[in-house]
C-alpha cells in the first residue's frame, strides 16, 4: 500500500512488473482508482500494489481475500500513519489476518508517529519488531534486533554473509556486479 496513485504506478511499472516478468506464473495487480475487477470475481494475484482507498474497497467487497495476505507492505509508512490516511488505514488493519508479516518503509519516521506505529503493530500481532534505519551517514544501523532473530541468523547458513553487509555506502556508490 502506498499513499499516492502515482507512486503505486511507479512501483508497479518499475519494480514489480519487471520482477514478475522473470517469475513464471506470478500474477500481479494494480489497485488504484479506475482499476476494476468484474463484480463477483475474486482477485487472483500474488502481489497487489495499491492505494489505501482502493485496497479498503476491495477488502470490504471481498475482491481481495484477507486470509490470503501473508506479507503486508506499506511504502511511505510515515504518511500512511498520518491523519490524512488514518481512517482508511484503520480499516485495512482491521481486515488483515492476525500475525501477518508487516514491512514499513519510509525515508523519514517522525517521533510523533511512533505511538501510532506501535498501536498498529500490536493490533496485527507483531511481537518482535525489528527496526533497520539508515543514519545520516548512509551507513546501515540496526536497532532493537530481537534475540530470536539473532539466534536464527547464527543458525542460518547465510549468517557468515550477513556479517559482511554491516557497512553499506550511499546508494549512489552501490554497483551491480
TAHUBEL-V178854 format. One record per helix or strand. SS is the DSSP state (helix for helix, strand for strand). FROM is the first residue (numbers start at 0). TO is the last residue. If there is no record, write none. Layout:
# TAHUBEL-V178854
ss: {SS SS}
from: {FROM FROM}
to: {TO TO}
This chain:
# TAHUBEL-V178854
ss: {strand helix strand strand helix helix strand helix helix strand helix strand strand helix helix helix}
from: {1 4 27 46 51 65 70 76 82 100 110 130 139 146 158 170}
to: {1 20 30 49 59 67 74 79 94 104 122 133 142 154 162 172}
